[in-house]
Amino acid sequence: MGITLHLLLHSDRDPIPDVPAVYFVMPTEENIDRMCQDLRNQLYESYYLNFISAISRSKLEDIANAALAASAVTQVAKVFDQYLNFITLEDDMFVLCNQNKELVSYRAINRPDITDTEMETVMDTIVDSLFCFFVTLGAVPIIRCSRGTAAEMVAVKLDKKLRENLRDARNSLFTGDTLGAGQFSFQRPLLVLVDRNIDLATPLHHTWTYQALVHDVLDFHLNRVNLEESSGVENSPAGARPKRKNKKSYDLTPVDKFWQKHKGSSCAILF
């Protein structure tokens, strides 16, 4: 059996009482409230809850209370922390793509009026995503950072979170059989955290590659290109007018051999 229907969490959904539901969501207040509402409304036969990032105990208790009030405790089949709060765009590149991009932007960290609470929120968001990445990788990194910058704040918080997890031998995410040697491996990855203030010029340099051209000219986001195309004109009582534009989407994945071969090539070679 597979997924037969894909719906957004906050969309209007009709009850399907004889079908199990698989949730894949961030553990935010809004999402938890909507999931509790689904339990109260008895929308599905059973519930498999998958959280992109680790859910806190208080939010887990909110779900438990809602399930208890709705007499749906036995319907909550599984609850998983998936630790997938990052996006892998290529085999050797990932991004910490937060829903609110401005929250973790360079501008947000360097605002003159940023408060300590806001800075802590930004740092915690970055650390959570990095922690998820290394849990998925199954390895404890060697961390190096520039001193006296936001990079050091991230490094200290990430180091603390890793150590706290490793101390709990029974529940450690790095010592399971499925993760191999974990922290005992001699081939630990090196994580270098550098503050953008050290090198402001590089992001302003514009490479003359096919990938950069696609990013600049087309609607390119998360390895997907959206194109609008119109074919000729159509006749109407008011006269000829352009036909309605059709939208097409293309996923630039490793399966696309042309993209894989030429994305790093110079435009001078391709055109």
C-alpha positions, 0 to 999 in steps of 0.5 A, a space after each residue: 500500500 502507498 500514499 493515495 491522497 496528499 493534502 495540506 494540513 491546514 486545508 479544508 479536509 473531509 472525514 475519511 473514517 476508514 483510512 489511516 493518516 500519515 502526518 509529516 509536519 513541523 511541531 509548531 503551535 499552529 500545527 499541533 492545534 490543527 492535529 488536535 482538532 483532527 483528533 477531536 473531529 475523528 477525521 481518520 481511522 488511525 494517526 501516524 505522526 511524523 515530526 520534522 524536528 523533535 517535538 517538546 514534551 509540553 506539545 506532546 502532552 497537548 496531543 495526548 490530552 486531545 486524544 484522551 478527550 476525543 477517546 482516540 488514544 488507541 487511534 494514535 498508532 505511532 509518533 516519530 521524531 524524524 530529525 529532517 529539518 534541512 533540505 538536501 538539494 544535491 549529493 554534496 549540498 544541503 540548506 537550512 531552509 526555514 519557513 520564515 527566511 527572514 528569521 535566519 537571514 544575515 540581516 536578522 542577525 546583524 540588525 542593530 535593534 535585535 534583542 537577546 531573545 530574538 538572537 537566541 531564537 535565531 541561534 536555536 533555529 540554526 542549531 536545530 537544523 544542524 543537529 538534525 543533519 548530523 543525526 541523519 548523517 549518523 556522525 558527531 562532527 569536529 566543530 571549528 569556528 571563528 571566535 567572537 561572532 555569531 558562528 561561535 554562538 552556534 558552535 557552542 550551542 551545537 556542541 552542548 546539544 551533541 554532548 547532552 545527547 551522547 551522555 544519555 547512552 540509552 536514548 542517544 541518537 548516535 550509538 544505535 546499531 543502524 548508525 554504525 560506529 557513531 562518535 567512535 569513528 575515526 572518520 568524523 566530519 569537520 564542521 567549519 562555521 564562519 561568519 559572513 562578515 569575514 567575507 562579504 564580497 563572495 556573495 556579490 560575485 556573479 558566476 557565469 555558469 548555466 546554473 547561475 543563469 537559470 537561477 537569475 532568469 527563470 523561476 527557480 526554487 528548490 531544484 524546480 523550474 516553473 515556466 509559463 508558455 503561450 502558443 500563438 493567438 486565439 480569435 475572439 469577438 473582440 479580435 485576436 488576443 494571446 492565448 492563455 499561458 500554460 504553466 509547466 514545472 521541471 525538476 532538475 534532479 540527478 536524473 536530468 543528465 543535461 543538467 548534471 553535465 552542464 550546470 557548472 559549465 560556462 555559458 560561453 561554452 553552451 551558447 
